Amino acid sequence: MQSLHCSRTQVADLGPLAGLSALQSLDCSDTQVADLGPLAGLSALQSLVCSHTPVADLGPLAGLSALQYLDCEDADSTHGISVSSFELTLDDRRDPAIVNIWDFGGQDIYHGTHSLFMRTQAVFLLVWTPDSEQGVHEHGGMVFPNQPLPYWLEYIRHFGDSRSPVVLVQNRCDGNRGERANLPVDQAWLDPFEQADRLLTRVAYSAQDASGRARLMVALGQVLARLQEVQGRPLIGRNRLAVWDQLRAWRDADASLDDPAQRRHRLLPYAELEALCEKQGVHGPRSFSEVLHHAGMVFYRPGLFDDRMLLDQSWALDAIYALFTREGGVYRTLRRLGGRFTPTDLDSLLWHTQGLSDKDQASLLEMMQISGICFVHRRDGDQGETEYVAPDLLPEGRDSLADDLAARWDPLPGTPREASFEYPLLSPSIARSVLSDLGGLARASAIYWRYGLCLYDAATRAGALVEAVPNAEGYGGQVRIQTKGDGAKALLERLVERIAKLDERSGWGGRGPADETSIHREVETPPIDPAPSPVRPPAEPEVYVSYAWAREREEPLVARLCEALENEGVQLRRDTTELRPGDRISRFMERLSAGRCVLLVLGAGYLRSEACMTEFYRIYLNARYQDNDFLDRIVPLIQPDADTDTPEARIGHAIHWKTRHAGLATLVETHGPDVVGEADFTKLKLIGEFYRHVGDMLALTADKLVPRERHPLSGDGLDMVKGLILGALS
């Protein structure tokens, strides 16, 4: 077969065409074809039309030297990072080079993993079009700003290897027409590349009709030769080449399998590389692993991924960035969760359906953490319930958090101190990395927004606001640090030192404060000790009450307690008296769970009420993650029908909520997460927390010596309860 026209059909998989070596023309426009990988070996292919398809990666076409016409209008641009390779003839005196292509998506949310690859020894092909120098574009329902050419030149200069050459490729020069005589960039942006002799080459090209392809291949061959001269040409003998070929064969064999569960070599244990090297007579596998990493064959950092090498890099990046696209409702759901998620969430929302094992998912989460895409917010003994935060999914700006921030910041004594790090290019990856680094330290004790946080340091008794602030014009900005409190000066010094070390490790080139503390101290700086902010004592003693309305209407215990405590000058805070029309009950519940003293009236109705269990769970979290004396602030009144004394009874409560959760989870799995509203998905997560922790939640109250019958309470005029409450308040 030499020609195939399958436009406007249900075709979605080009796999059956992989063996058609004589195929010269293919039209698969207006189909659901998304993967051009099966075409990589069709050396006779001259014409391809894949317009109006979800194709996002044209990398598999790079080695098709006969391809003369390509129409990919309205096909998806690259999102994430796609990896492919092809063979390039350099000149008559050199052997062909295997060129590994990393096609980086330019959208902000994909910058996180760029840092994993930008420092490798590589050539940068910077592809631009005049129409994309300003404005925005949409992908999967998400709107992205178009960053202009000067931005990407600065991006390469700051984050790429200082010796890597650059080729500027103007795309959409169809029929060798449309090349701009002058670049849309001031000479000042080009000077650093020219002065460093990074061989700034310009090429006009058309992805549609392959105009300029020959010039592009020549330019690429020249800069590759130049790269070898500057950085040294890695010598790979016959034995090493055999290892290389085996790794590539494993990778390609995995890529050809439709069922992800059958792919066996996405992550390769380093021990298997050692065994393969020994089999082929290769000495020094550790140094050879560095060659493989810099050549793009694998991604490997000793110890990472349980000391495994990432062989199928596209698979890993696709799995990560599938979380950040709006198709299927995953992105929308994660945004609804406020950027917070657990491995169990990712498994149920997406990764389970992709056939990823628990070990694969753990490796992907590790990759997300080292690239700053997320950090641990709350660690749990059950790894599946450890909570992470993705900075890109946090609420934008701190205006919506004004009340919470004021409650933490305003009570701190003294005048704020301030320092900042200036960046000529403040990319999202810098802002994200700073937030992830400090967030991994502060965890659940801090307040977060995109890209900033407010933390409190118990060691210095001071608080800090740290956030990325872009300049009004240009691409620069600053990471601004403000501290306030008794030890504001000491905390500022420690934060400046921490961010300076992060800047140095990452090679961002930030300019710190003039009086910046040396990052190479002879004496180790005391560590930052994040903790919840001290609670401002109320003007008069307060007690928050968590109880079930239905039982209170039948037996008004709480009302009688209110009357008795008011005579002691203590205010009892409860939703029926604190909430006004239009108030959100969730805000009252947050105040309740952090209250100075919390009275729990636990009965059967309470332990079956979602609202009551939500209050109880938040109180439990505060008891776990705040200071120990919070336990002394809880006064539980356990009613006889609560049935909490035996393991069987506590397990029964867990089974109730687990059954409820399973029913809701089945609905979501059947119909997709996009059918669930924000409030209902939050409720689903909370119910999952109920059944996993209700046993421990009830154990929290077990050590309290409190009355369990209502009759004794009426008999002593509530003196015992009043005594417990007044003791907690003191």
C-alpha positions in Angstrom: 0.0 0.0 0.0 1.3 3.4 -1.0 -1.5 5.7 -0.1 -4.2 5.7 2.7 -7.0 8.2 3.3 -8.9 7.7 6.6 -10.0 11.3 7.3 -13.3 11.8 9.2 -13.4 8.2 10.5 -13.3 6.6 13.9 -9.6 5.7 13.5 -7.6 6.4 16.7 -4.7 4.0 16.5 -2.1 3.9 13.7 -0.4 0.8 15.0 -1.5 -1.4 12.1 0.4 0.8 9.7 3.8 0.2 11.4 4.8 -2.4 8.9 3.7 -0.6 5.6 7.3 0.2 4.5 6.1 1.4 1.0 3.5 3.9 2.4 4.1 7.3 0.8 0.9 9.3 1.6 -1.4 9.3 4.7 -4.3 11.5 5.5 -5.7 10.9 9.0 -7.2 14.4 9.6 -10.3 14.9 11.7 -9.8 11.7 13.6 -8.9 10.8 17.2 -5.3 9.8 16.3 -3.0 11.1 19.0 0.2 9.1 18.6 2.3 9.2 15.5 4.9 6.8 17.0 3.9 3.9 14.6 5.0 6.0 11.6 8.6 6.4 12.9 10.0 3.7 10.7 8.1 4.5 7.5 11.1 5.8 5.6 9.1 6.1 2.3 6.5 8.5 3.7 6.4 11.7 1.8 3.1 13.3 2.7 1.2 13.3 6.0 -2.0 15.2 6.9 -3.0 15.1 10.6 -4.8 18.3 11.0 -7.7 18.7 13.5 -6.4 15.8 15.6 -5.2 15.5 19.3 -1.6 14.9 18.1 0.7 16.7 20.4 4.1 15.1 19.5 5.7 15.3 16.1 8.9 13.9 17.3 8.4 10.5 15.7 8.6 12.2 12.3 12.1 13.7 12.9 13.9 10.8 11.2 11.7 10.6 8.1 14.0 12.1 5.5 11.6 11.5 2.6 8.8 13.6 4.3 8.1 16.6 2.1 4.6 17.7 3.1 3.1 17.9 6.6 -0.2 19.4 7.5 -0.8 19.5 11.2 -3.0 22.6 11.4 -5.0 22.7 14.7 -3.2 19.7 16.0 -2.3 20.1 19.7 0.9 21.8 20.6 3.3 20.1 22.9 2.1 19.8 26.5 4.6 18.4 28.9 7.8 16.9 27.5 7.8 14.3 24.8 10.9 12.3 24.1 11.9 10.7 20.8 15.1 10.0 18.7 16.4 9.8 15.2 19.7 9.3 13.3 21.5 12.3 11.8 24.4 12.2 9.4 26.9 14.9 10.4 29.4 14.8 7.6 31.5 12.3 5.5 34.1 12.0 8.2 31.9 11.2 11.1 29.6 8.4 12.1 25.9 9.2 12.2 24.7 10.6 15.5 21.7 9.4 17.4 19.8 12.6 18.3 17.5 12.4 21.3 14.8 15.1 21.2 13.2 16.5 24.3 10.2 18.5 23.1 9.3 20.8 26.0 5.8 22.3 26.4 6.2 26.0 27.0 3.1 26.3 29.3 3.8 27.5 32.8 2.5 24.4 34.5 5.1 22.2 32.7 8.1 24.2 33.9 8.5 22.1 37.0 10.2 19.1 35.2 12.2 21.3 32.9 14.8 21.7 35.7 15.4 17.9 35.6 16.7 18.1 32.0 17.8 21.7 31.2 21.3 21.2 32.7 22.2 18.3 30.5 24.7 18.7 27.7 22.4 19.6 24.8 21.5 21.9 21.9 18.5 24.1 22.3 16.2 24.5 19.4 14.0 27.5 20.2 11.0 27.4 17.9 8.9 30.6 17.6 6.3 32.1 15.3 5.5 35.9 15.0 1.8 35.2 15.7 2.7 33.7 19.1 4.7 36.6 20.4 1.8 37.9 22.5 -1.7 37.0 23.6 -2.9 33.7 24.9 -3.8 30.2 23.6 -6.2 27.5 24.9 -5.6 23.8 25.5 -8.0 21.4 27.0 -10.1 24.2 28.4 -7.0 25.9 30.1 -5.8 29.3 29.0 -2.0 29.9 28.8 -0.1 33.2 28.1 2.1 33.2 25.1 5.6 34.0 26.3 7.7 36.0 23.7 11.1 35.2 22.3 13.1 37.4 24.8 11.5 35.4 27.7 12.7 32.1 26.3 16.2 33.4 25.5 16.4 34.4 29.2 15.0 31.1 30.2 17.7 29.2 28.3 20.4 31.5 29.5 19.5 31.1 33.2 18.5 27.5 33.4 20.4 25.8 30.5 24.0 24.6 30.5 26.3 27.6 30.0 28.0 26.0 27.0 25.0 24.7 25.2 24.5 26.2 21.7 21.2 27.7 20.5 19.4 27.4 17.2 16.5 29.9 16.6 13.9 28.3 14.4 11.1 30.5 12.9 8.2 28.1 12.2 5.3 28.4 9.6 7.6 29.8 6.9 5.5 27.8 4.3 6.9 27.7 0.8 10.1 29.4 2.1 8.1 32.6 2.7 7.5 34.7 5.7 10.9 34.8 7.3 11.4 37.9 9.4 14.4 39.9 8.5 14.8 41.1 12.1 14.1 39.2 15.3 11.5 40.7 17.6 14.0 41.1 20.4 16.5 43.8 21.4 20.2 43.1 20.8 20.7 43.2 24.6 18.9 39.8 24.9 21.2 38.3 22.2 24.5 39.7 23.4 25.1 37.1 26.2 24.8 34.2 23.7 27.1 35.9 21.1 29.7 36.9 23.7 29.7 33.3 25.0 30.2 32.0 21.4 27.1 29.8 21.7 26.7 29.7 17.9 23.3 31.5 17.7 22.0 30.1 14.4 18.8 31.2 12.7 16.7 28.9 10.4 13.3 29.5 8.7 11.2 26.3 8.6 7.8 25.0 7.8 6.4 22.0 9.7 3.6 21.9 7.1 5.5 21.5 3.9 9.0 20.9 5.2 10.4 24.1 3.6 13.8 24.7 5.2 14.2 21.1 6.4 17.6 20.8 4.7 18.8 24.0 6.2 17.6 22.9 9.6 19.4 19.5 9.4 22.7 21.3 8.3 22.4 23.8 11.2 21.7 21.0 13.6 24.7 19.0 12.4 26.9 22.0 12.8 25.9 22.8 16.3 26.1 19.1 17.3 29.7 19.1 16.0 30.4 22.3 17.9 28.9 20.8 21.1 31.2 17.9 20.8 34.2 20.2 20.3 33.4 22.3 23.4 32.2 19.6 25.7 34.1 16.7 24.4 32.9 13.8 22.3 31.8 10.8 24.3 33.5 7.7 23.1 31.3 4.6 23.0 33.1 1.4 22.1 31.4 -1.7 20.7 30.6 -3.1 24.2 29.0 0.1 25.4 27.1 0.4 22.2 25.7 -3.1 22.8 24.4 -1.9 26.2 23.0 1.3 24.6 21.2 -0.7 21.9 19.7 -3.1 24.5 18.3 -0.2 26.5 16.8 1.4 23.4 15.3 -1.9 22.4 13.7 -2.3 25.8 12.3 1.2 25.7 10.9 0.8 22.1 9.4 -2.6 22.9 7.6 -1.1 25.9 6.4 1.8 23.8 4.8 -0.5 21.3 2.6 -2.2 23.8 -0.9 -0.8 24.2 -1.4 -2.3 27.6 0.6 -0.3 30.1 0.6 -3.2 32.6 2.7 -5.3 30.2 5.5 -2.7 30.0 8.5 -4.0 32.0 11.3 -1.6 31.5 10.0 1.9 32.2 12.1 2.0 35.4 15.3 -0.1 35.3 17.0 -1.0 38.6 20.7 0.1 38.5 21.6 -3.4 39.5 20.2 -4.6 36.1 22.4 -2.0 34.3 25.4 -3.4 36.2 24.5 -7.0 35.2 24.0 -5.9 31.5 27.4 -4.1 31.5 29.1 -7.2 33.0 27.5 -9.4 30.4 28.7 -7.1 27.6 32.2 -6.6 29.1 31.7 -2.9 30.0 33.8 -1.6 32.9 32.7 1.3 35.0 28.9 1.2 34.9 28.7 4.2 37.2 30.5 6.5 34.8 28.6 5.0 31.8 25.3 5.8 33.6 26.4 9.5 33.5 27.0 9.2 29.8 23.6 7.7 29.3 22.0 10.4 31.4 23.6 13.3 29.5 22.9 11.7 26.2 19.2 11.5 27.0 18.9 7.7 26.9 17.9 7.6 30.5 17.2 9.9 33.4 19.2 8.8 36.4 20.3 10.2 39.8 21.9 7.7 42.2 19.4 6.7 44.8 16.4 8.3 43.1 13.4 6.0 42.4 14.8 3.3 44.7 18.1 3.6 42.6 16.3 2.9 39.4 16.9 4.5 36.0 14.0 6.2 34.2 14.1 4.6 30.7 10.7 5.6 29.4 10.8 9.3 30.1 7.8 10.2 28.0 5.7 7.7 30.0 6.6 9.3 33.3 6.0 12.9 32.2 2.8 12.0 30.4 1.5 10.4 33.6 2.4 13.4 35.7 1.0 16.1 33.4 -2.2 14.2 32.7 -3.1 15.5 36.2 -2.8 19.1 34.9 -5.1 18.8 31.8 -8.8 19.5 32.1 -9.9 16.4 30.1 -11.7 13.9 32.3 -12.2 16.3 35.2 -9.0 15.5 37.1 -7.5 19.0 37.0 -10.9 20.5 38.0 -11.2 18.1 40.9 -7.6 18.8 42.2 -8.3 22.6 42.0 -11.5 22.0 44.0 -9.4 20.3 46.7 -7.4 23.5 47.0 -4.3 21.9 45.4 -4.2 19.2 48.2 -4.3 15.5 47.4 -3.2 12.1 48.6 -1.7 9.2 46.6 -5.1 7.5 47.1 -6.8 10.5 45.3 -4.4 10.3 42.3 -4.9 6.5 42.1 -8.7 6.7 42.1 -8.9 9.8 39.8 -6.5 8.7 37.1 -3.4 6.5 37.7 -5.3 3.3 38.5 -7.1 3.5 35.1 -3.7 4.0 33.4 -2.6 0.6 34.8 0.1 2.1 37.1 1.3 -0.1 39.9 1.8 1.3 43.5 5.5 1.3 42.9 5.2 3.2 39.7 3.0 5.8 41.4 5.4 6.2 44.2 8.2 6.8 41.7 6.1 9.4 39.9 5.3 11.2 43.2 9.0 11.2 44.0 9.8 12.8 40.6 7.1 15.4 41.3 8.7 16.3 44.6 12.3 16.7 43.4 11.1 18.9 40.6 9.1 21.1 42.9 5.7 20.1 41.4 4.4 19.2 44.9 5.6 18.8 48.5 4.4 16.9 51.5 1.8 18.9 53.4 0.8 16.3 56.0 2.5 13.0 56.5 0.5 9.9 57.5 1.6 6.5 58.7 -0.5 5.1 55.8 1.6 6.3 52.8 -1.6 6.3 50.7 -3.1 9.0 52.9 0.0 11.3 53.1 -1.3 14.7 51.8 0.6 16.7 49.2 0.2 20.2 47.9 0.8 21.3 44.3 1.7 25.0 44.2 0.2 25.5 40.8 -3.2 24.3 42.0 -3.3 26.6 45.1 -5.7 29.6 45.3 -4.3 32.5 43.3 -3.3 35.5 45.4 -3.8 36.0 49.1 -6.8 38.2 49.1 -9.1 35.2 49.8 -7.0 34.4 52.8 -6.9 37.9 54.2 -8.8 37.1 57.4 -6.7 34.0 58.2 -3.4 35.9 57.5 -4.5 38.8 59.6 -5.2 36.5 62.5 -1.7 35.1 62.3 0.3 38.2 61.3 -1.4 41.1 63.2 -0.9 39.8 66.8 2.9 39.4 66.3 4.8 42.1 68.1 7.3 44.6 66.6 7.9 46.1 63.2 8.2 43.8 60.2 11.6 43.2 58.7 12.1 42.6 55.0 14.6 41.2 52.5 14.3 40.0 48.9 16.1 38.1 46.2 16.0 39.8 42.8 15.7 37.8 39.6 16.0 39.1 36.0 13.8 36.2 35.1 11.3 35.2 37.7 10.0 32.0 36.1 7.2 29.9 37.6 9.7 27.2 38.3 11.6 29.5 40.7 8.5 30.5 42.5 7.3 26.9 42.7 10.6 25.6 43.9 10.9 28.2 46.7 7.3 27.4 47.9 7.9 23.7 47.7 11.2 23.9 49.7 9.6 26.0 52.5 6.3 24.1 52.3 8.1 20.8 52.7 9.6 22.3 55.9 6.4 24.0 57.3 3.9 21.4 56.1 0.4 21.7 57.7 1.4 24.5 60.1 1.5 27.2 57.3 -1.0 29.0 55.1 -0.5 28.7 51.4 -1.4 30.5 48.2 0.1 30.6 44.7 3.1 31.3 45.1 3.5 32.2 48.7 3.1 31.1 52.3 2.8 32.3 55.9 4.7 30.3 58.5 5.5 30.7 62.2 8.8 29.6 63.7 8.7 28.4 67.3 12.4 28.7 67.8 12.5 32.5 67.2 8.9 33.2 68.1 8.4 35.0 64.9 6.3 34.7 61.7 7.2 35.1 58.1 5.5 35.9 54.8 7.4 34.6 51.7 6.0 35.1 48.2 7.1 35.6 44.6 6.3 39.1 43.3 6.7 39.7 39.5 7.8 43.1 38.3 5.1 45.3 36.7 7.1 45.2 33.4 9.5 42.7 31.9 10.1 39.2 33.1 11.9 39.8 36.3 10.7 39.9 39.9 11.6 39.1 43.4 11.2 36.5 46.1 10.2 38.8 49.0 10.6 37.8 52.7 8.9 39.6 55.6 9.3 38.6 59.2 7.6 39.9 62.4 7.8 38.9 66.0 10.2 38.6 68.9 13.0 37.0 66.8 12.2 38.6 63.5 15.8 39.4 62.7 17.0 35.9 63.4 14.2 34.3 61.4 14.9 36.6 58.5 18.6 35.6 58.5 17.7 31.9 58.5 15.2 32.3 55.6 17.7 34.3 53.6 20.3 31.7 54.1 18.0 28.9 53.2 16.8 30.5 50.0 20.4 31.5 49.1 21.5 27.9 49.3 18.5 26.8 47.2 19.4 29.5 44.7 23.1 28.4 44.6 22.1 24.7 44.1 19.7 25.5 41.4 21.9 28.0 39.5 19.1 30.7 39.3 21.5 33.6 39.6 19.4 35.6 42.1 20.8 38.7 43.7 20.2 38.5 47.5 20.1 41.3 50.0 23.3 43.4 50.4 23.8 42.3 53.9 23.1 38.7 53.1 24.4 36.3 55.7 27.1 34.0 54.2 25.7 30.7 53.0 29.0 29.1 53.9 28.9 29.5 57.7 31.5 27.8 59.8 28.9 27.4 62.6 25.7 25.8 61.6 22.6 28.0 61.8 19.9 26.8 64.1 17.2 25.2 62.1 13.8 26.7 61.5 11.1 25.1 63.7 7.7 25.6 62.0 4.7 25.5 64.3 1.1 26.7 64.5 0.9 30.4 65.3 0.2 31.2 69.0 -3.5 31.6 69.6 -4.5 35.1 70.7 -6.4 34.8 74.0 -10.0 35.9 73.7 -11.2 38.9 75.8 -13.2 36.5 77.9 -13.0 32.7 78.3 -14.6 30.8 75.4 -15.7 27.2 75.0 -16.8 25.8 71.6 -19.3 23.0 71.6 -19.6 20.2 69.0 -22.9 18.3 69.4 -25.8 16.7 67.4 -28.8 19.0 67.0 -31.4 16.2 67.0 -30.5 14.9 70.5 -30.2 18.4 71.9 -33.7 19.1 70.8 -34.9 16.1 72.8 -32.7 16.5 75.8 -31.3 20.1 76.0 -28.0 19.4 77.8 -26.0 22.1 75.9 -28.5 24.8 76.7 -28.3 24.0 80.4 -24.5 24.1 80.2 -24.6 27.5 78.6 -26.7 28.9 81.4 -24.4 27.4 84.1 -21.2 28.5 82.5 -22.4 32.1 81.8 -22.7 32.4 85.6 -18.9 31.7 85.7 -18.1 34.3 83.1 -17.5 31.7 80.4 -19.0 32.1 76.9 -20.2 28.9 75.2 -19.9 29.2 71.4 -22.2 27.1 69.3 -23.5 27.3 65.8 -27.1 28.1 66.7 -26.1 31.3 68.4 -22.9 32.2 66.5 -24.1 31.9 62.9 -26.1 34.7 61.2 -28.1 34.4 58.0 -25.6 34.1 55.1 -22.7 32.9 57.3 -20.9 29.8 56.1 -21.1 27.0 58.7 -17.7 25.7 57.5 -16.0 28.9 58.8 -17.5 28.4 62.2 -16.4 24.7 62.1 -12.8 25.9 61.5 -12.9 28.2 64.5 -14.5 25.4 66.6 -11.8 22.8 65.7 -9.0 25.3 66.7 -10.9 26.6 69.8 -9.1 27.1 73.1 -11.5 24.6 74.7 -13.8 22.2 72.9 -16.7 20.4 74.4 -17.6 17.2 72.6 -21.0 15.7 73.2 -20.6 12.2 71.7 -23.6 10.1 71.1 -25.0 7.6 68.4 -26.5 10.4 66.3 -23.2 12.4 66.5 -21.1 9.5 65.2 -23.5 9.1 62.2 -23.7 12.8 61.3 -21.4 14.1 58.5 -21.4 17.6 60.0 -20.5 16.3 63.5 -17.9 13.9 62.2 -16.3 16.7 60.2 -16.0 18.8 63.4 -14.6 15.8 65.3 -12.1 15.0 62.5 -10.8 18.6 62.4 -10.4 18.6 66.2 -8.5 15.3 65.8 -6.2 16.8 63.3 -5.5 19.7 65.5 -4.8 17.3 68.4 -2.3 15.4 66.2 -0.5 18.3 64.5 -0.6 21.1 67.1 1.0 21.4 70.5 0.5 18.6 73.0 -1.5 20.8 75.4 -4.4 20.9 72.9 -5.3 17.4 74.2 -6.0 19.1 77.6 -8.4 21.5 75.9 -10.8 18.7 74.9 -13.7 17.8 77.2 -15.6 14.8 75.9 -19.0 13.9 77.2 -19.5 10.3 75.9 -23.2 9.3 76.0 -24.2 5.7 76.7 -25.5 5.1 73.2 -22.2 6.2 71.6 -20.9 2.6 71.9 -17.2 3.3 71.8 -15.7 1.2 74.5 -14.8 -2.0 72.6 -12.7 -2.6 69.5 -15.8 -4.3 67.9 -17.9 -1.2 68.5 -15.2 1.2 67.1 -14.7 -1.0 64.1 -18.5 -0.9 63.6 -18.4 2.8 63.3 -15.5 2.5 60.7 -17.5 0.0 58.7 -20.5 2.4 58.5 -18.4 5.2 57.0 -16.4 2.8 54.8 -19.6 1.5 53.3 -20.9 5.0 52.7 -17.6 6.0 51.1 -17.6 2.9 48.8 -21.0 3.7 47.5 -20.0 7.3 46.6 -16.6 6.2 45.2 -18.4 3.7 42.9 -20.6 6.5 41.5 -17.5 8.7 40.8 -15.6 5.8 39.2 -18.6 4.9 37.0 -19.4 8.4 35.8 -16.1 10.3 36.1 -15.0 13.0 38.6 -16.4 15.8 36.5 -20.0 14.9 37.6 -19.1 15.6 41.3 -19.5 19.1 42.7 -16.8 20.8 44.8 -18.7 20.4 48.1 -19.6 16.7 47.3 -16.0 15.8 46.4 -14.7 17.4 49.6 -17.4 15.4 51.5 -16.2 12.2 49.7 -12.7 12.8 50.9 -13.8 13.5 54.4 -15.8 10.4 54.6 -12.8 8.4 53.6 -10.9 10.1 56.4 -13.7 9.2 58.8 -13.5 5.4 58.3 -9.7 5.4 58.3 -9.3 7.4 61.5 -12.5 7.0 63.6 -10.9 4.4 65.8 -8.0 6.7 66.7 -10.4 9.7 67.0 -12.4 7.8 69.6 -9.2 6.7 71.3 -8.4 10.4 71.7 -11.3 10.7 74.2 -10.7 7.4 75.9 -8.2 8.7 78.5 -10.5 11.4 79.7 -12.2 10.7 83.0 -15.6 12.2 82.3 -19.2 11.3 83.2 -21.0 9.1 80.7 -24.6 9.4 82.0 -26.9 12.4 81.8 -28.5 11.8 85.2 -25.4 12.4 87.2 -24.9 15.7 85.3 -28.3 16.9 86.5 -27.7 15.6 90.0 -24.6 17.8 90.8 -25.7 20.9 88.9 -23.1 20.2 86.2 -20.3 20.9 88.7 -18.1 18.1 87.3 -18.4 19.3 83.7 -17.9 22.9 84.8 -14.7 21.9 86.6 -13.3 20.0 83.6 -14.0 23.0 81.3 -12.5 25.6 83.7 -9.5 23.3 84.1 -9.0 23.2 80.4 -9.3 27.0 80.0 -6.7 27.5 82.7 
